[in-house]
């Protein structure tokens, strides 16, 4: 993961998981299966999608994100993951695979239980 994201103007917002109320920006850069060239793994980029979700799920369920999101930002700079330009870059899953993962947090059964 990285928070250095040039070319943000060419992003696609995920149609299901880009919430105006979300406070965590994630840029998912999907790659297909690796292939071997000269003993190194290479990947072909298949997508770049911007997700804006609620950090609550990530800090609650991921020790890594709990640490990453607790790091203080430099004076006058936005915190990592808090804006389009500081979005965490996630490489590996495709945007569709990542959206499928997010369904665990945002499916109707979880949301109904939280509302009651």
BAFI-3210 file (N, C-alpha, C; in Angstrom, 3 decimals, decimal comma, padded with zeros to 6 digits):
// residues 116
n [1|2|3|4|5|6|7|8|9|10|11|12|13|14|15|16|17|18|19|20|21|22|23|24|25|26|27|28|29|30|31|32|33|34|35|36|37|38|39|40|41|42|43|44|45|46|47|48|49|50|51|52|53|54|55|56|57|58|59|60|61|62|63|64|65|66|67|68|69|70|71|72|73|74|75|76|77|78|79|80|81|82|83|84|85|86|87|88|89|90|91|92|93|94|95|96|97|98|99|100|101|102|103|104|105|106|107|108|109|110|111|112|113|114|115|116]
n.u [000,843|000,348|000,418|000,846|-000,448|-000,511|-002,255|-004,983|-007,210|-008,123|-009,566|-012,052|-014,996|-016,190|-019,324|-020,956|-019,631|-018,741|-019,047|-020,499|-020,395|-018,272|-015,047|-012,625|-010,382|-009,659|-007,627|-007,927|-005,963|-006,175|-004,694|-003,975|-003,421|-000,091|002,653|005,562|008,626|011,911|012,599|011,240|008,304|005,656|002,968|-000,145|-001,884|-005,299|-007,324|-008,409|-009,799|-011,636|-012,481|-014,583|-015,017|-016,104|-013,986|-014,262|-014,834|-012,400|-010,499|-011,540|-011,393|-008,887|-005,636|-003,473|-004,563|-005,537|-003,221|-002,075|-004,015|-003,958|-001,645|-000,119|-000,583|001,572|002,151|-000,372|-000,990|-003,204|-004,492|-003,298|-005,174|-007,431|-008,307|-008,850|-006,311|-004,602|-005,217|-005,092|-003,224|-004,105|-002,887|-003,291|-005,880|-008,577|-010,757|-013,402|-013,102|-012,319|-014,601|-016,357|-015,248|-015,795|-018,513|-018,918|-018,907|-020,914|-023,309|-026,841|-027,736|-025,900|-026,078|-028,770|-028,769|-027,084|-028,620|-030,644]
n.v [-001,183|002,258|005,810|007,551|008,834|009,496|010,954|011,000|012,098|010,377|008,385|005,894|005,976|003,599|002,114|001,070|001,279|003,888|006,205|009,236|009,866|008,407|008,076|007,083|006,696|004,602|003,340|001,038|-000,973|-003,221|-006,325|-008,866|-012,439|-013,375|-013,623|-015,317|-013,877|-013,917|-014,861|-013,153|-011,895|-010,550|-008,314|-007,603|-004,671|-004,322|-002,663|000,423|001,736|003,923|003,757|004,825|004,545|003,593|004,101|002,819|000,004|-000,997|-000,211|-001,520|-004,236|-004,806|-005,103|-003,917|-001,692|-000,334|000,609|002,066|004,071|005,427|006,838|009,972|012,868|014,989|018,384|020,515|018,904|016,586|013,608|010,272|008,504|010,039|011,716|012,182|012,536|011,406|008,779|005,347|003,004|000,015|-002,907|-005,796|-007,316|-007,275|-004,522|-005,545|-007,846|-006,638|-005,132|-007,222|-008,222|-006,010|-006,272|-007,916|-006,164|-004,361|-005,642|-006,352|-007,775|-007,316|-004,546|-004,243|-005,462|-003,733|-001,462|-002,074]
n.w [000,000|-000,590|-000,294|-002,304|-005,074|-008,174|-010,993|-010,326|-011,532|-013,475|-012,312|-011,563|-009,775|-007,502|-008,040|-006,047|-003,607|-002,898|-000,777|000,231|002,881|003,705|005,208|004,547|002,008|-000,665|-003,165|-005,557|-007,398|-009,603|-010,617|-013,004|-012,993|-012,068|-014,350|-015,479|-016,230|-017,054|-014,494|-012,743|-011,190|-012,975|-013,542|-015,100|-015,315|-014,552|-013,707|-012,100|-009,441|-007,367|-004,050|-001,454|001,759|005,083|007,746|010,142|009,969|009,071|010,995|013,154|012,450|011,358|012,301|010,988|009,532|011,734|012,954|010,791|010,314|012,668|012,707|013,077|011,002|009,031|010,007|008,907|006,758|005,109|006,677|005,999|003,638|003,973|001,970|-001,617|-002,782|-000,923|-000,808|000,164|-001,605|-003,004|-004,136|-006,042|-005,528|-007,914|-008,773|-008,717|-007,146|-004,739|-004,153|-003,699|-001,347|000,346|000,598|002,763|004,932|004,259|003,577|003,402|005,661|007,721|007,908|008,651|011,165|012,547|012,578|014,274]
ca.u [000,000|001,066|-000,516|001,286|-001,357|-000,623|-003,264|-006,281|-008,301|-008,587|-010,175|-013,462|-015,553|-016,988|-020,740|-021,622|-018,861|-018,186|-020,030|-020,194|-020,110|-017,075|-013,886|-011,415|-010,237|-008,825|-007,457|-007,658|-005,327|-006,196|-003,771|-004,352|-002,492|001,293|003,311|006,997|009,560|013,278|012,595|010,579|006,854|005,136|001,519|-000,784|-002,897|-006,618|-008,316|-008,058|-011,091|-011,595|-013,495|-014,649|-015,760|-016,042|-012,776|-014,652|-014,692|-010,994|-009,796|-012,104|-011,093|-007,544|-004,560|-002,649|-005,229|-005,637|-001,948|-001,908|-004,936|-003,660|-000,431|-000,406|-000,130|002,461|001,428|-000,982|-001,223|-004,310|-004,097|-003,304|-006,460|-008,570|-008,678|-008,514|-004,868|-003,850|-005,839|-004,225|-003,199|-004,170|-002,567|-003,492|-007,226|-009,224|-011,841|-014,557|-012,773|-012,335|-016,019|-016,913|-014,774|-016,526|-019,880|-018,925|-019,240|-022,048|-024,465|-028,100|-027,905|-025,059|-026,640|-030,024|-028,413|-026,509|-029,680|-031,609]
ca.v [000,000|003,518|006,931|008,413|008,443|010,437|010,642|010,746|012,571|009,297|007,346|005,537|005,737|002,384|002,493|000,614|001,532|005,233|006,867|010,626|009,894|007,616|008,876|006,349|006,610|003,487|003,217|-000,372|-001,159|-004,665|-006,959|-010,238|-013,428|-013,099|-014,501|-015,342|-013,438|-013,783|-015,183|-012,137|-011,866|-009,343|-008,281|-006,697|-003,879|-004,506|-001,703|001,404|002,204|004,650|003,389|005,727|003,731|004,033|003,548|002,037|-001,432|-001,338|-000,090|-002,532|-005,611|-004,981|-004,490|-003,076|-000,407|000,348|001,316|003,040|005,199|006,145|007,631|011,404|013,448|016,144|019,634|021,137|017,909|015,674|012,270|009,239|007,871|010,916|012,483|011,538|012,585|010,600|007,449|004,183|002,252|-001,424|-003,639|-007,235|-007,684|-006,418|-003,756|-006,423|-008,678|-005,791|-004,834|-008,444|-008,208|-004,978|-006,744|-008,476|-005,080|-003,547|-006,396|-005,952|-008,433|-006,598|-003,194|-004,363|-005,757|-002,523|-000,468|-002,449]
ca.w [000,000|-000,666|-000,377|-003,390|-006,134|-009,280|-011,995|-009,719|-012,370|-014,334|-011,481|-011,600|-008,437|-007,450|-008,030|-004,824|-002,397|-002,822|000,077|000,588|004,312|003,978|005,591|004,169|000,559|-001,076|-004,598|-005,838|-008,706|-009,795|-011,542|-013,272|-012,470|-012,457|-015,301|-015,192|-017,263|-016,535|-013,060|-011,926|-011,368|-013,601|-013,498|-016,041|-014,627|-015,151|-013,245|-011,065|-008,959|-006,099|-003,069|-000,293|002,712|006,479|008,367|011,312|009,714|008,891|012,274|014,048|012,060|010,795|013,094|010,116|009,323|013,027|013,120|009,707|010,451|013,911|012,529|012,908|009,734|009,172|010,252|007,745|005,706|005,438|007,117|004,972|003,396|004,275|000,782|-002,893|-003,049|000,042|-000,767|000,244|-002,860|-002,750|-005,356|-005,906|-005,967|-008,901|-008,149|-008,482|-005,988|-003,548|-003,879|-003,110|000,041|001,094|000,848|004,121|005,846|003,817|003,101|004,053|006,947|008,692|008,066|009,401|012,553|013,121|012,727|015,338]
c.u [000,875|000,037|-000,102|000,530|-001,456|-001,740|-004,645|-007,443|-008,863|-009,262|-011,639|-013,907|-016,372|-018,454|-021,465|-020,929|-018,071|-019,235|-019,599|-019,829|-018,868|-015,887|-012,561|-011,410|-009,245|-008,792|-007,051|-007,177|-005,196|-005,194|-004,262|-003,303|-001,069|001,757|004,812|007,793|010,904|013,312|012,033|009,089|006,455|003,623|001,008|-001,912|-004,244|-007,659|-007,778|-009,366|-010,938|-012,784|-013,431|-015,592|-015,569|-014,879|-013,095|-014,405|-013,226|-010,219|-010,300|-011,547|-009,691|-006,501|-003,675|-003,298|-005,396|-004,375|-001,807|-002,783|-004,726|-002,423|-000,789|000,107|000,793|001,614|000,910|-001,282|-002,403|-003,767|-004,139|-004,695|-007,663|-009,054|-008,364|-007,004|-004,035|-004,399|-004,792|-004,347|-003,145|-003,944|-002,725|-004,879|-007,705|-010,281|-013,078|-014,309|-012,820|-013,763|-016,697|-016,494|-015,573|-017,958|-020,005|-019,357|-020,570|-023,251|-025,687|-028,293|-027,109|-025,658|-027,945|-029,749|-027,867|-027,573|-030,637|-031,020]
c.v [001,228|004,636|007,917|008,017|009,481|010,013|010,380|011,183|011,466|008,172|007,121|005,354|004,458|002,752|002,066|001,049|002,833|006,067|008,291|010,740|009,082|008,515|008,179|006,168|005,501|003,436|001,782|-000,501|-002,650|-005,134|-008,361|-011,176|-013,122|-014,068|-014,329|-014,892|-013,228|-013,889|-014,067|-012,198|-010,520|-009,437|-007,313|-005,985|-004,048|-003,513|-000,759|002,060|002,817|004,221|004,409|005,065|004,291|003,330|002,650|000,540|-001,848|-001,216|-001,131|-003,918|-005,851|-004,308|-003,567|-001,713|000,360|001,173|002,409|004,278|005,986|007,024|009,099|011,895|014,623|017,401|020,225|020,185|017,022|014,298|011,299|008,627|008,772|011,724|011,674|011,451|011,789|009,182|006,352|003,421|000,769|-002,138|-005,125|-007,619|-006,759|-005,593|-004,610|-007,309|-007,861|-005,417|-006,045|-008,559|-007,204|-005,390|-007,338|-007,415|-004,414|-004,346|-006,074|-006,591|-007,722|-005,223|-003,232|-004,631|-004,532|-001,476|-000,805|-002,331]
c.w [000,000|-000,694|-001,460|-004,646|-007,233|-010,218|-011,440|-010,595|-013,264|-013,561|-011,802|-010,160|-008,490|-007,281|-006,766|-003,544|-002,461|-002,093|000,396|002,063|004,683|004,287|005,283|002,659|000,222|-002,595|-004,887|-007,270|-008,935|-010,824|-011,804|-012,704|-012,927|-013,543|-015,114|-016,408|-016,582|-015,011|-012,181|-012,191|-011,951|-013,622|-014,548|-015,299|-015,326|-014,650|-012,199|-010,637|-007,576|-005,248|-001,937|000,697|004,123|007,187|009,561|011,114|009,644|010,195|013,271|013,747|011,511|011,673|012,251|009,905|010,632|013,273|012,063|009,894|011,737|013,778|012,344|011,556|010,034|009,336|008,946|006,597|006,101|005,832|005,949|004,867|003,587|003,072|-000,473|-003,067|-002,059|000,160|-000,649|-001,071|-002,514|-004,074|-005,102|-006,355|-007,075|-008,183|-007,846|-007,269|-004,702|-003,161|-003,245|-001,645|000,876|001,400|002,249|005,131|005,520|003,328|003,952|005,422|008,036|008,958|008,866|010,879|013,254|013,398|013,867|016,721]
res [x|x|x|x|x|x|x|x|x|x|x|x|x|x|x|x|x|x|x|x|x|x|x|x|x|x|x|x|x|x|x|x|x|x|x|x|x|x|x|x|x|x|x|x|x|x|x|x|x|x|x|x|x|x|x|x|x|x|x|x|x|x|x|x|x|x|x|x|x|x|x|x|x|x|x|x|x|x|x|x|x|x|x|x|x|x|x|x|x|x|x|x|x|x|x|x|x|x|x|x|x|x|x|x|x|x|x|x|x|x|x|x|x|x|x|x]
***
